[in-house]
Amino acid sequence: MPAVKKAVAVYDLHYPEYHKPTVGAIFDYLKTNKPDVFIFGGDQFHFNCISHHTAHTPLYRTRRSYRNDIDGFDRDILHPLETLLPRGCEKIWIIGNHERFETDLIEEHPELEDVIGHVGLLRLVERGWTIIPLGRRYKLGKLNIIHGETLSGIGNQAGMYPSRTAVELYAGNVLAGHTHAPQTFTRVSPVEHTNKWQGHIAPIAGAVNPGYLRNRPT
C-alpha cells in the first residue's frame, strides 16, 4: 500500500491581481498543515505588462512593471510561502498560459532572450522547484495535474463542462485550473464499478477583471 501524501495546490494566482484573503488563508493553513507536495498550478503571474492583449494599449504597461511583478511576487508570495513549507516538501511549478506571454515577447523580440524569464529571475530551479512546461502534466499517484489550457480553445473559453472534457481527454483523474470557476465531473465504469475517474477544476486564487475586457464574462 503506497504511503498517502498530503498536497496543496494553488491555481491562477494572477499576481499582482491576487486575492489577498485567499492567499492569507493558504498561508494560515500551511502554518499548521505541513504538505508533502506543494503545487503552483499555473498562471502564477498575470503579466498584463507584456500580454498580447495590451500590445497596443500602453495604459496597461507602466514603467518597470514587469520587474515590479517579479520582485513583488518574490516578496509577497514566494519567500513567505517557502518559509512555511517543511523541509523535504516537493515543490512543483506548472507554467500557465499567462507565463507563456514571456515566450511570445521573446519570439517577437529575440534580443530579449535570457533577459526576460521568471524562472531564471526568481532562481526557481536553484530554490528547489520542479518546472512543468506548458501543456505537460505532473503525475501524483493516479492524478494528472495540469494547468488546463489544453481543455480550451482560444482564451479561457473551455465549453460548459471542462471537468468532463478533462476526464475524457486524459482518460483518468485530472486536477486543472485555467477556467477560474470550480467544477467537478465523475465517470464510473458501467462494467467495473471500482473504476472511477474524476475531473476537478480548481477555483481561481486571483481577483482579475482586466480593463481591456470591458467587463465581459471571464
C-alpha positions as a printed NumPy array, in Angstrom:
array([[  0.   ,   0.   ,   0.   ],
       [  1.678,   3.255,  -1.073],
       [  2.004,   5.99 ,   1.515],
       [ -0.682,   8.68 ,   1.421],
       [  0.694,  12.099,   0.551],
       [ -0.751,  15.449,   1.515],
       [ -0.627,  18.002,  -1.287],
       [ -1.65 ,  21.649,  -1.532],
       [ -2.389,  23.073,  -4.986],
       [ -2.927,  26.762,  -5.739],
       [ -4.225,  27.789,  -9.15 ],
       [ -4.423,  31.022, -11.12 ],
       [ -2.933,  33.452,  -8.626],
       [ -2.506,  36.077, -11.372],
       [ -0.073,  38.193,  -9.353],
       [ -0.297,  41.143,  -8.746],
       [ -4.076,  40.739,  -9.183],
       [ -4.249,  38.1  ,  -6.461],
       [ -6.997,  37.735,  -3.86 ],
       [ -5.269,  38.659,  -0.609],
       [ -7.781,  37.   ,   1.788],
       [ -7.401,  33.728,  -0.119],
       [ -3.609,  33.88 ,  -0.001],
       [ -3.82 ,  34.71 ,   3.702],
       [ -5.983,  31.633,   4.25 ],
       [ -3.49 ,  29.475,   2.339],
       [ -0.604,  30.732,   4.462],
       [ -2.64 ,  30.19 ,   7.641],
       [ -3.422,  26.615,   6.576],
       [  0.251,  25.888,   5.891],
       [  1.225,  27.036,   9.382],
       [ -0.489,  24.002,  10.911],
       [ -0.773,  21.557,   7.986],
       [  2.554,  20.553,   6.518],
       [  2.224,  19.154,   2.991],
       [  4.416,  16.604,   1.283],
       [  3.851,  18.379,  -2.028],
       [  3.073,  21.998,  -2.869],
       [  1.878,  22.814,  -6.375],
       [  1.523,  26.122,  -8.177],
       [ -0.913,  25.132, -10.91 ],
       [ -0.108,  27.805, -13.492],
       [ -0.832,  31.472, -14.127],
       [  1.044,  32.492, -11.017],
       [  1.558,  35.803, -12.83 ],
       [ -0.969,  37.943, -14.657],
       [  1.696,  39.669, -16.798],
       [ -0.596,  42.37 , -18.122],
       [  2.536,  44.372, -18.836],
       [  3.767,  42.003, -21.569],
       [  0.487,  40.43 , -22.7  ],
       [ -0.527,  40.441, -26.35 ],
       [ -3.864,  41.772, -25.068],
       [ -2.154,  45.051, -24.111],
       [  0.274,  45.305, -27.021],
       [ -1.428,  48.419, -28.391],
       [ -2.734,  49.836, -25.115],
       [  0.248,  51.328, -23.271],
       [ -2.065,  52.447, -20.466],
       [ -1.667,  48.914, -19.078],
       [  2.119,  48.881, -19.496],
       [  3.563,  51.17 , -16.856],
       [  7.292,  51.746, -16.463],
       [  9.252,  48.907, -14.83 ],
       [  6.015,  46.926, -14.372],
       [  7.494,  43.571, -15.425],
       [ 10.358,  43.806, -12.943],
       [  7.953,  45.057, -10.268],
       [  5.825,  41.945, -10.819],
       [  8.841,  39.655, -10.446],
       [ 10.179,  41.38 ,  -7.336],
       [  6.728,  41.743,  -5.784],
       [  5.897,  38.07 ,  -6.278],
       [  9.095,  37.056,  -4.523],
       [  8.399,  39.461,  -1.664],
       [  4.662,  38.912,  -1.205],
       [  4.188,  35.274,  -2.196],
       [  7.231,  33.107,  -2.857],
       [  9.528,  33.926,   0.056],
       [  6.751,  33.836,   2.713],
       [  5.482,  30.57 ,   1.226],
       [  8.875,  28.885,   1.227],
       [  9.383,  29.723,   4.901],
       [  6.146,  27.83 ,   5.701],
       [  6.878,  24.689,   3.69 ],
       [  8.539,  21.85 ,   5.617],
       [ 11.969,  20.52 ,   4.802],
       [ 11.716,  17.905,   2.077],
       [  8.456,  19.223,   0.654],
       [  8.307,  18.649,  -3.089],
       [  7.718,  21.971,  -4.86 ],
       [  6.038,  21.921,  -8.279],
       [  5.729,  24.951, -10.567],
       [  3.429,  24.462, -13.565],
       [  3.769,  27.004, -16.359],
       [  0.435,  28.574, -17.348],
       [ -0.664,  30.372, -20.473],
       [ -0.05 ,  33.771, -18.842],
       [  3.578,  32.857, -18.193],
       [  3.718,  31.981, -21.885],
       [  3.47 ,  35.729, -22.596],
       [  7.225,  35.812, -21.897],
       [  7.827,  33.364, -24.749],
       [  5.547,  35.359, -27.024],
       [  7.541,  38.512, -26.269],
       [ 10.873,  36.81 , -26.944],
       [  9.575,  35.427, -30.251],
       [  8.734,  38.996, -31.244],
       [ 11.906,  40.453, -29.721],
       [ 14.606,  37.749, -29.755],
       [ 17.124,  40.276, -28.499],
       [ 15.468,  39.843, -25.065],
       [ 16.284,  36.146, -24.79 ],
       [ 17.953,  35.355, -21.431],
       [ 16.827,  38.767, -20.171],
       [ 13.108,  38.011, -19.837],
       [ 12.066,  34.896, -17.908],
       [ 10.6  ,  34.498, -14.424],
       [ 12.085,  31.022, -13.878],
       [ 15.604,  32.407, -14.122],
       [ 14.949,  35.758, -12.463],
       [ 13.37 ,  34.073,  -9.432],
       [ 16.025,  31.303,  -9.434],
       [ 13.24 ,  28.744,  -9.122],
       [ 15.341,  25.709, -10.039],
       [ 18.07 ,  26.747,  -7.603],
       [ 15.385,  27.14 ,  -4.928],
       [ 14.243,  23.564,  -5.426],
       [ 11.207,  23.984,  -7.688],
       [ 10.462,  21.414, -10.375],
       [  9.277,  23.209, -13.522],
       [  6.477,  21.611, -15.565],
       [  6.332,  23.17 , -19.065],
       [  3.09 ,  24.476, -20.543],
       [  0.975,  21.629, -21.886],
       [  2.661,  18.964, -19.74 ],
       [  1.406,  17.258, -16.602],
       [  2.654,  16.471, -13.124],
       [  1.623,  12.963, -12.028],
       [  0.768,  12.421,  -8.352],
       [ -0.282,   8.816,  -7.884],
       [ -3.18 ,   8.327, -10.312],
       [ -3.866,  12.06 , -10.562],
       [ -2.857,  14.079, -13.628],
       [ -2.22 ,  17.664, -12.531],
       [ -2.248,  20.201, -15.372],
       [ -2.82 ,  23.899, -15.844],
       [ -5.834,  23.325, -18.092],
       [ -5.204,  25.338, -21.241],
       [ -5.412,  22.055, -23.18 ],
       [ -9.115,  21.893, -22.292],
       [ -9.966,  25.123, -24.073],
       [ -9.743,  26.784, -27.419],
       [ -8.954,  30.486, -27.53 ],
       [ -8.57 ,  32.253, -24.189],
       [-10.21 ,  30.525, -21.224],
       [-13.457,  29.613, -23.005],
       [-13.449,  25.856, -22.393],
       [-17.053,  24.995, -23.065],
       [-19.705,  24.289, -20.477],
       [-18.087,  21.263, -18.791],
       [-14.277,  21.49 , -18.758],
       [-14.133,  18.951, -15.904],
       [-15.858,  16.394, -18.139],
       [-13.581,  17.295, -21.041],
       [-10.595,  16.67 , -18.758],
       [-11.727,  13.136, -17.868],
       [-12.462,  12.281, -21.491],
       [ -9.263,  13.826, -22.864],
       [ -6.862,  12.345, -20.297],
       [ -8.799,   9.088, -19.702],
       [ -8.125,   9.355, -15.989],
       [ -8.212,  11.59 , -12.923],
       [ -7.402,  15.232, -13.577],
       [ -6.876,  18.357, -11.491],
       [ -6.829,  21.574, -13.527],
       [ -7.489,  25.285, -13.294],
       [ -7.372,  27.855, -16.1  ],
       [-11.134,  28.456, -16.442],
       [-11.293,  30.002, -12.928],
       [-14.68 ,  28.543, -11.863],
       [-14.782,  25.394,  -9.681],
       [-16.372,  22.331, -11.234],
       [-16.285,  18.542, -10.773],
       [-17.254,  15.645, -13.017],
       [-17.141,  11.933, -12.143],
       [-17.307,   8.978, -14.522],
       [-17.892,   5.423, -13.249],
       [-17.267,   2.417, -15.449],
       [-20.556,   0.638, -16.255],
       [-18.841,  -2.765, -16.199],
       [-16.249,  -2.324, -13.432],
       [-17.739,  -0.136, -10.715],
       [-14.445,   0.049,  -8.861],
       [-13.071,   2.067, -11.781],
       [-13.895,   5.723, -11.211],
       [-12.372,   8.84 , -12.719],
       [-12.853,  12.417, -11.614],
       [-12.042,  15.744, -13.222],
       [-11.851,  18.761, -10.922],
       [-11.432,  22.389, -11.913],
       [ -9.88 ,  24.402,  -9.091],
       [-11.166,  27.919,  -8.375],
       [ -9.087,  30.984,  -9.059],
       [ -6.873,  32.44 ,  -6.327],
       [ -6.68 ,  35.722,  -8.204],
       [ -9.052,  38.655,  -8.405],
       [ -8.933,  39.673, -12.04 ],
       [-11.224,  41.799, -14.157],
       [ -8.952,  43.158, -16.879],
       [ -9.96 ,  46.611, -18.057],
       [ -9.315,  45.698, -21.692],
       [-12.149,  43.117, -21.487],
       [-14.658,  45.869, -20.739],
       [-16.385,  43.752, -18.039],
       [-17.067,  40.857, -20.382],
       [-17.538,  37.48 , -18.593],
       [-14.269,  35.778, -17.662]])
